[in-house]
Amino acid sequence: MYLDTFLVPLIVKRFRNSVHNIDDIYDALDFAFSFQAFGVSIKPIQVRYKIAKLLEVVAELKPKVVLEIGTAGGDTLFLFTRVADPEAKIISVDLPGGPFGGGYPRWKIPLYKSFSKGGQRIYLVRGDSHDPRTLEEVKRILGDEKVDFLFIDGDHTYEGVKKDFEMYSPLVRERGIVAFHDIVPGSPENVGGVPKFWDEIKMRYEYLEVVKNWHQGGYGIGIIYV
């Protein structure tokens, strides 16, 4: 999608004016599903029930450090800012042009940066999450801090989701949480190998499955406590 340069500040301004003081989970969800400016939206590609339940779990944790693998349309990035600590460090990794989402254009960077509230700092890492250089960049941003909440929603192939877990879960603090999107079996182009990996990994941890219907052909969120 091509946007004239002058439209981007207008989109950011409309977003900031509309989102002012939205902190309640359900108000934030209403906003995310309805916001639109000049054809740009942040409507979640999620079943509302499951993303609401995930947000409730994360809100209890009140994370000071959030790491997201897979930015795409920015919907979960926005929602996580609403439940994270007001001074949180939020890192979102995404591969431009990659499968299972396709990344986002550079002009969206100012919009995504504007999602922060209070003293939150948003770091957008545009690169392959499986590249050791991307991992090193994330570690550089973290410094001595550990991740409270890791959301894995990038490469959905079995090898891809497994690698994301193996590379980034060691950055999560003890009793932090890791969540996976698309644990419900469905078409390969939508869920890839996530359901298979979820079935393998969940029994090693205390876990929670947020699924409305196991026959819905995809979606669903799996949460483990590491």
C-alpha positions in Angstrom: 0.0 0.0 0.0 1.4 3.4 -1.1 0.9 6.4 1.2 1.8 10.0 0.5 4.3 11.1 3.0 2.1 13.9 4.3 -0.6 11.4 5.3 1.5 9.5 7.8 1.6 12.3 10.4 -2.2 12.7 10.0 -2.7 9.0 10.7 -0.5 9.2 13.8 -2.2 12.4 15.0 -5.7 10.8 14.6 -4.5 7.7 16.4 -3.0 9.7 19.3 -6.1 11.8 19.6 -8.4 8.8 19.6 -6.5 6.5 22.0 -6.0 9.1 24.8 -6.5 7.5 28.2 -7.6 4.1 26.9 -6.2 1.6 29.4 -9.1 -0.8 30.0 -8.6 -4.1 28.2 -12.0 -4.2 26.6 -12.0 -0.5 25.7 -8.6 -1.2 24.0 -10.0 -4.1 22.1 -13.0 -2.0 21.0 -10.6 0.6 19.8 -8.3 -1.8 18.0 -11.2 -3.5 16.1 -12.7 -0.1 15.1 -9.8 2.3 14.5 -9.3 3.4 10.9 -7.7 6.4 9.4 -7.2 7.0 5.7 -7.7 3.3 5.0 -5.2 2.2 7.7 -6.4 0.0 10.6 -5.0 -2.1 13.4 -7.8 -4.6 13.4 -6.7 -7.8 15.1 -6.5 -11.0 13.0 -7.7 -12.8 16.2 -10.7 -14.4 17.7 -11.8 -11.7 20.2 -12.4 -14.1 23.0 -8.9 -15.5 23.0 -7.0 -12.3 22.6 -9.0 -10.8 25.5 -8.1 -13.8 27.7 -4.4 -13.5 26.8 -4.6 -9.8 27.7 -6.1 -10.6 31.1 -3.3 -13.0 31.8 -0.6 -10.5 30.7 -2.3 -7.7 32.7 -1.9 -9.8 35.9 1.8 -10.0 35.1 2.1 -6.3 34.4 5.3 -6.9 32.4 8.1 -4.5 32.4 9.7 -6.2 29.4 7.7 -7.5 26.5 9.2 -9.3 23.4 7.0 -10.0 20.4 8.1 -12.2 17.4 5.9 -11.1 14.5 4.6 -7.5 14.3 2.6 -7.6 11.0 -0.4 -5.2 11.3 0.6 -4.0 14.7 -2.6 -5.1 16.5 -1.0 -7.2 19.2 1.8 -4.6 19.6 -0.8 -2.0 20.4 -2.8 -4.2 22.8 0.3 -5.2 24.7 1.1 -1.6 25.4 -2.2 -1.3 27.2 -1.5 -4.1 29.6 2.3 -3.6 30.1 3.9 -1.5 32.8 3.7 2.3 32.0 7.5 2.3 31.9 7.8 -1.0 30.0 10.4 -1.8 27.3 8.6 -3.4 24.4 10.5 -5.1 21.6 8.8 -6.3 18.4 10.7 -8.3 15.8 9.4 -8.7 12.2 10.8 -9.9 8.9 9.9 -7.5 6.0 8.3 -9.5 3.2 8.3 -12.7 5.2 5.6 -15.4 5.1 2.8 -15.7 7.6 2.2 -11.9 7.8 4.4 -10.3 5.3 6.0 -7.7 7.5 5.1 -4.0 7.4 6.3 -1.0 5.3 8.7 1.5 6.8 6.1 4.3 6.8 4.3 2.4 9.6 7.2 2.8 12.0 6.0 6.3 13.3 2.5 4.8 13.8 3.8 1.8 15.7 6.1 4.0 17.8 3.1 6.2 18.7 1.5 3.2 20.4 3.5 3.8 23.6 1.9 5.2 26.7 3.5 6.9 29.6 7.2 6.2 29.6 7.1 3.1 27.5 9.8 2.5 25.0 9.0 0.7 21.8 11.9 -1.0 19.8 11.1 -2.2 16.3 13.6 -4.7 15.0 13.2 -5.4 11.3 14.9 -8.6 10.5 14.8 -12.4 10.5 14.2 -13.7 14.0 16.3 -16.7 13.2 19.3 -14.7 12.2 21.9 -14.6 15.1 22.4 -10.9 14.4 18.7 -10.3 15.2 19.1 -12.2 18.5 22.2 -10.1 19.3 20.3 -6.9 18.6 17.5 -8.0 21.0 20.0 -8.8 23.6 21.7 -5.4 23.2 18.3 -3.7 23.7 17.6 -5.8 26.8 20.9 -5.1 28.4 20.8 -6.8 31.8 17.0 -7.1 31.8 15.0 -10.3 31.4 11.8 -10.7 29.4 8.5 -11.0 31.4 6.3 -11.9 28.4 7.3 -13.4 25.1 4.7 -13.7 22.3 5.7 -16.0 19.4 3.6 -15.3 16.2 6.2 -15.2 13.4 7.3 -18.0 11.2 4.6 -20.7 11.6 6.5 -23.6 10.1 7.4 -26.3 12.6 11.1 -25.6 12.3 10.4 -21.8 12.5 8.3 -21.7 15.7 10.7 -24.2 17.3 13.7 -22.1 16.5 12.0 -18.9 17.8 11.3 -20.7 21.1 14.8 -22.2 21.4 16.4 -18.8 20.6 14.3 -16.4 22.6 12.8 -18.4 25.5 16.2 -18.3 27.4 15.7 -14.5 27.6 12.5 -15.0 29.7 12.8 -14.7 33.4 11.8 -17.5 35.8 8.0 -17.6 36.1 7.6 -15.4 33.1 5.3 -16.5 30.3 5.6 -17.5 26.7 2.5 -17.5 24.4 2.1 -19.1 21.0 -0.5 -18.0 18.4 -2.4 -20.6 16.2 -2.2 -23.7 18.3 -5.5 -25.1 16.9 -5.1 -27.4 13.9 -6.0 -25.9 10.6 -4.8 -25.3 7.0 -1.0 -25.4 6.6 -0.9 -21.9 5.1 -2.5 -20.5 8.2 -1.2 -22.5 11.2 1.8 -24.2 9.7 3.5 -26.5 12.2 2.5 -24.5 15.3 -0.1 -27.1 16.6 2.4 -29.9 16.3 5.1 -28.0 18.2 2.6 -26.9 20.8 1.6 -30.5 21.5 5.3 -31.4 22.0 6.2 -28.5 24.2 3.2 -27.9 26.5 3.6 -31.0 28.6 7.0 -29.8 29.9 5.5 -26.8 31.6 2.5 -25.5 33.5 0.3 -24.4 30.6 -3.0 -22.8 29.6 -4.9 -23.2 26.3 -7.1 -20.3 25.2 -9.4 -21.9 22.6 -13.1 -21.3 22.0 -13.6 -24.2 19.6 -11.0 -26.9 18.7 -12.8 -27.3 15.4 -12.5 -23.7 14.3 -9.7 -24.5 11.9 -6.9 -22.4 13.4 -6.3 -19.6 15.8 -6.1 -20.4 19.6 -3.4 -19.3 22.0 -1.2 -21.5 24.1 0.5 -20.1 27.2 3.3 -21.7 29.2 4.9 -20.6 32.4 8.7 -21.0 32.2 
